Structures are given as structure tokens and as C-alpha cells.
Amino acid sequence: MSNVQKLWIWGIAFVIFFVGVYILRDVLLPFVAGMIIAYFLDPATTKLQQKLHSRTAALCVVFAVLIFVLLLCIFIIVPVVQKQLSIFLSNLPVYVGLLWSKAEPYVIELKRLFPHQADSFQQTVSEHLSGGIKLLLGTIQKLLSGSMAFINLLSLLLITPVVAFYLLRDWNKFCSVIKGLLPREEARTIRRLLSEMNDIISGFVRGQATVCLCLGIFYAVGLTLSGLDLGLLIGLGIGVLSFIPYVGSTIGFVTSVGLAFVQFDDWKHICAVVVVFFLGQMLEGNVLTPKLVGEKVGLHPVWVMFALLAGATLFGFLGVLIAVPTAAIIGVLVRFGIQKYKESTLYLGAAKPHEDA
């Protein structure tokens, strides 16, 4: 079989796979989530299996610890978040009044300096603000309404743990079966590419998830100690959004400083919030990211952001889950293709493959 025929076969297989994922995107969510959980827990399960000499026993211990941590978070964090939300909502009219009292002198000054443009500017701001609120409410309504959202949530809660358990139990068997199905002629090259993909995915996803957890805890504790009403909720949100490079810290900084500006009358608390973010950025840039993620994962932040946005646009929440692994796979294949291209006569011309162009 020629290389062109192989390329056609792999291309057709990829198109069929992509179309199948797109058609079944609503059904695949709990299975993909279960695969991701199994992928995360496999290293810990394997290490524990070596001590207990039983994969099932190690798996039961890992799941017991995971359930304990989840219950601990539910019984400790959820009540605190609920309390902070209730306090914030009860104080929201006060915050609006304080914001207007602080902004009113500037508005009056703008009206004095630009009397003709003030009314049109105010109308434009009102239109954009109302449009943004309508868009946000419409998006929330679409996510929460309809039977399909309820079915997805129910399947995610019920099916995902079962899928993760059985995948994790038979993880080594699945890997052996996949290796046995590789074409013999290209098996070594494919195994090398798969190993490189696994290194990148594990290095970025597991490392970045640990970074997000550490940042979420740091910002939640720091903002809460600074006196911010929604410090815990904002800190946890920063931890989740930090998976997208630069997005979590940027949104968190703007939200926290804006809320601190409205909530506090003195600069001491506002400076405390700024210091928390300064220390958080120092911690992330100099300690967490170099130690846990490293710089050899081969995923540029811009490429990660594009993959997440493209995945969310094409497949919704499922696309967000598979975006980073897909980006890693495409990156490895592109680098492999570039390497082969530079070794071919198409790039070298009449020169020999081992000669420099």
C-alpha cells in the first residue's frame, strides 16, 4: 500500500470519527468525563496497586478518598459560598448606591465638559448594558431550560462515576488492546507519537489542574482574609478559570478590585486585594507553573485558548473537555509532519536527505 493510499485511509477515518463525535456530542459527555477522571487517577491507582498487589483494591481506596474529598468540599465549602452569596445579594442595593455616589461627581464633571455628548453617551452605555444583561440571562436560560440539560446533568452524575470506575479498572487492558491493533509496519512510529502525546497531555492537564487547585485555594484564602465579601467564591472561580491561560487572573483581578472599590471606603483594603493578586502571580509564574507544568509541554497559551474556544463553539461543554488533548494531538502530528517534510525531496530538492538545505 502506497503512502498516498495510507493518507487517504487515515483521512477518511478521521473525518468519520469527527462527524460521529459531532452527531453524538450530547450522548458522549458522561463517557468523555469518565475517561478524563480515569486518566487523572491512573497514576495514583498504579502506584497503590504496586503496594496492595490488587488493582481492584487500589481502585476502591482511590475512589473512597475521592468521595471523601468531594463530600468534605460539599459540607464545608458550599455552606460558606451560600452564606457569602446571601450576604452579597442582601448588600447589593447598598453597593449600587455606593458605586453611584462615587461615580456621580465624575458623571457631573463629564456633563459639564461635554454637554452635547453626555446624553448620547449615557444612552449608548445604557443600551450596551441592557443588551449585555439580556444576553447573559438568555444564555443562562438556554443552559438551564429544556429536558436535554436535565438529562445531561443526570447522566453526568450517574453514568460518569461508573464509566470512570470500569475504565480505570481495565485501563492496562485497553492500552494493550490498542497497541495490538496498531499496523505492524508503523507500530514503532505510532507508539513513539502516542508516548509524546501522553507526555504533553499529562504534563499540561495534570500539572495545570494542580496549578488551578493551588491558585484557587490561595486566592480564596487571601481574598477572604482581605475582607472581600465574595472572596471565597471569586477565589475558587479564579482557580477554575486559570486553566485558560491569563483568563482567570485577569477576570479575577478586575472583579475583585472593582468589588473592593465599591465595598471599601479606604485604600488599605483595596491595596490588600492588589497585593493578594501580586503574590498570586509571583507564586504562579515562579513556583507553580515551572515546577508542576514546566516549559516542555509543547502547548503555547494562545494555542490552548484557541482550542478551548473552538471546542466550546463546535461541541459545547464536551468540546471544552476534549479541547486540550485534541490540541496536544494536533501539535504532535503537525511537528511530525514538519519533520517528515524537511526530510523529503519536496523540501530538500535534489540534495540528499542527510544534507542541509
Secondary structure in CASP SS format (residue, H / E / C, confidence):
PFRMAT SS
TARGET T0000
AUTHOR 0000-0000-0000
METHOD secondary structure of the structure
MODEL  1
M C 1.00
S C 1.00
N H 1.00
V H 1.00
Q H 1.00
K H 1.00
L H 1.00
W H 1.00
I H 1.00
W H 1.00
G H 1.00
I H 1.00
A H 1.00
F H 1.00
V H 1.00
I H 1.00
F H 1.00
F H 1.00
V H 1.00
G H 1.00
V H 1.00
Y H 1.00
I H 1.00
L C 1.00
R H 1.00
D H 1.00
V H 1.00
L H 1.00
L H 1.00
P H 1.00
F H 1.00
V H 1.00
A H 1.00
G H 1.00
M H 1.00
I H 1.00
I H 1.00
A H 1.00
Y H 1.00
F H 1.00
L H 1.00
D H 1.00
P H 1.00
A H 1.00
T H 1.00
T H 1.00
K H 1.00
L H 1.00
Q H 1.00
Q H 1.00
K H 1.00
L H 1.00
H C 1.00
S C 1.00
R H 1.00
T H 1.00
A H 1.00
A H 1.00
L H 1.00
C H 1.00
V H 1.00
V H 1.00
F H 1.00
A H 1.00
V H 1.00
L H 1.00
I H 1.00
F H 1.00
V H 1.00
L H 1.00
L H 1.00
L H 1.00
C H 1.00
I H 1.00
F H 1.00
I H 1.00
I H 1.00
V H 1.00
P H 1.00
V H 1.00
V H 1.00
Q H 1.00
K H 1.00
Q H 1.00
L H 1.00
S H 1.00
I H 1.00
F H 1.00
L H 1.00
S H 1.00
N H 1.00
L H 1.00
P H 1.00
V H 1.00
Y H 1.00
V H 1.00
G H 1.00
L H 1.00
L H 1.00
W H 1.00
S H 1.00
K H 1.00
A H 1.00
E H 1.00
P H 1.00
Y H 1.00
V H 1.00
I H 1.00
E H 1.00
L H 1.00
K H 1.00
R H 1.00
L H 1.00
F C 1.00
P H 1.00
H H 1.00
Q H 1.00
A H 1.00
D H 1.00
S H 1.00
F H 1.00
Q H 1.00
Q H 1.00
T H 1.00
V H 1.00
S H 1.00
E H 1.00
H H 1.00
L H 1.00
S H 1.00
G H 1.00
G H 1.00
I H 1.00
K H 1.00
L H 1.00
L H 1.00
L H 1.00
G H 1.00
T H 1.00
I H 1.00
Q H 1.00
K H 1.00
L H 1.00
L H 1.00
S C 1.00
G C 1.00
S H 1.00
M H 1.00
A H 1.00
F H 1.00
I H 1.00
N H 1.00
L H 1.00
L H 1.00
S H 1.00
L H 1.00
L H 1.00
L H 1.00
I H 1.00
T H 1.00
P H 1.00
V H 1.00
V H 1.00
A H 1.00
F H 1.00
Y H 1.00
L H 1.00
L H 1.00
R H 1.00
D C 1.00
W H 1.00
N H 1.00
K H 1.00
F H 1.00
C H 1.00
S H 1.00
V H 1.00
I H 1.00
K H 1.00
G H 1.00
L C 1.00
L C 1.00
P C 1.00
R H 1.00
E H 1.00
E H 1.00
A H 1.00
R H 1.00
T H 1.00
I H 1.00
R H 1.00
R H 1.00
L H 1.00
L H 1.00
S H 1.00
E H 1.00
M H 1.00
N H 1.00
D H 1.00
I H 1.00
I H 1.00
S H 1.00
G H 1.00
F H 1.00
V H 1.00
R H 1.00
G H 1.00
Q H 1.00
A H 1.00
T H 1.00
V H 1.00
C H 1.00
L H 1.00
C H 1.00
L H 1.00
G H 1.00
I H 1.00
F H 1.00
Y H 1.00
A H 1.00
V H 1.00
G H 1.00
L H 1.00
T H 1.00
L H 1.00
S C 1.00
G C 1.00
L C 1.00
D C 1.00
L C 1.00
G H 1.00
L H 1.00
L H 1.00
I H 1.00
G H 1.00
L H 1.00
G H 1.00
I H 1.00
G H 1.00
V H 1.00
L H 1.00
S C 1.00
F C 1.00
I C 1.00
P C 1.00
Y C 1.00
V H 1.00
G H 1.00
S H 1.00
T H 1.00
I H 1.00
G H 1.00
F H 1.00
V H 1.00
T H 1.00
S H 1.00
V H 1.00
G H 1.00
L H 1.00
A H 1.00
F H 1.00
V H 1.00
Q H 1.00
F C 1.00
D C 1.00
D C 1.00
W H 1.00
K H 1.00
H H 1.00
I H 1.00
C H 1.00
A H 1.00
V H 1.00
V H 1.00
V H 1.00
V H 1.00
F H 1.00
F H 1.00
L H 1.00
G H 1.00
Q H 1.00
M H 1.00
L H 1.00
E H 1.00
G H 1.00
N H 1.00
V H 1.00
L H 1.00
T H 1.00
P H 1.00
K H 1.00
L H 1.00
V H 1.00
G C 1.00
E C 1.00
K C 1.00
V C 1.00
G C 1.00
L C 1.00
H C 1.00
P H 1.00
V H 1.00
W H 1.00
V H 1.00
M H 1.00
F H 1.00
A H 1.00
L H 1.00
L H 1.00
A H 1.00
G H 1.00
A H 1.00
T H 1.00
L H 1.00
F H 1.00
G C 1.00
F H 1.00
L H 1.00
G H 1.00
V H 1.00
L H 1.00
I H 1.00
A H 1.00
V H 1.00
P H 1.00
T H 1.00
A H 1.00
A H 1.00
I H 1.00
I H 1.00
G H 1.00
V H 1.00
L H 1.00
V H 1.00
R H 1.00
F H 1.00
G H 1.00
I H 1.00
Q H 1.00
K H 1.00
Y H 1.00
K H 1.00
E H 1.00
S C 1.00
T H 1.00
L H 1.00
Y H 1.00
L H 1.00
G C 1.00
A C 1.00
A C 1.00
K C 1.00
P C 1.00
H C 1.00
E C 1.00
D C 1.00
A C 1.00
END
